Amino acid sequence: MTDSILAFVAFAVLVAFLGILVFYVPRLDLGLVVGATLLLAAYDFFWHGRKHSAKNKQ
């Protein structure tokens, strides 16, 4: 339970940091890299996190 809360807080901090970066440096290429980074982090958080927690419950 604590691991998932900590992972969510870390993901929220990453989103906030990258959002501030894109807000103050509005460039298309930077926005694409930030978008790809957030997609990969979200994939890791939602997909792999659920698989790992499902294995621990068995």
LINVEN-V448714 format. One record per pair of residues at least 12 apart in sequence whose C-alpha atoms are under 8 Angstrom apart, sorted by sequence separation. I is the first residue (numbers start at 1). J is the second residue. If there is no record, write none. Layout:
# LINVEN-V448714
i-><I	I>
j-><J	J>
This chain:
# LINVEN-V448714
i-><22	18	15	11	11	11	8	7	4>
j-><34	34	38	41	42	45	45	45	49>
